[in-house]
Amino acid sequence: NAGVMQNPRHLVRRRGQEARLRCSPMKGHSHVYWYRQLPEEGLKFMVYLQKENIIDESGMPKERFSAEFPKEGPSILRIQQVVRGDSAAYFCASSRWTVPDEKLFFGSGTQLSVL
Amino acid sequence: SQQGEEDPQALSIQEGENATMNCSYKTSINNLQWYRQNSGRGLVHLILIRSNEREKHSGRLRVTLDTSKKSSSLLITASRAADTASYFCVNNNDMRFGAGTRLTVKP
């Protein structure tokens, strides 16, 4: 049973380009969370999605960032026109559902570097 | 703002000593979870404590919960160098993480 898969592991973009980060949740999981982490800091919540629905995007910047979790395929975090401040590690996590006892399973993250 | 504020921010101990980390949260909880992160990797779930529980054990881990003070503590007994990592708590109601406690266990 494969864990949460994130790709690419490392992504280098120049300022102004687009970055697409992918997250395949664990089999049977229909809930995905995206987090962003700067060095030596904690994880900052970005967005919570269920299949085909955005449930909570209160942590997402209003511009340039978007996320989706289609019926088929991985969840995508998209950053348009990247700037140097977008450089960070982006982690996704999945769970089966949102009952109180659920725990999150994390991927290994995507390290985004903006030149 | 982030829920789940851990304290201290950093902790350095010798192998064999116990490590205690604290967590405070702002809103009500259904349960509270602790996670561990090795450098550069994703978080790994350690232990979950429900709001109606006061203490829980798992191997060398002991978690306490005080809902009146909105706080929890994680105790790692007989620490090992391999316990070196960052530790985070999270309220299951909002899944927001704090800054974590960076634990260093010196051999």
Interface residues (C-beta under 8 A of the other chain):
Chain A: V4 Y33 Y35 E40 E41 G42 L43 K44 F45 Y48 A89 F91 A93 P100 D101 E102 K103 L104 F105 F106 G107 S108 G109 Q111
Chain B: Q2 N30 N31 Q33 Y35 G40 R41 G42 L43 V44 H45 L48 R50 F88 N92 D94 M95 R96 F97 G98 A99 G100 R102
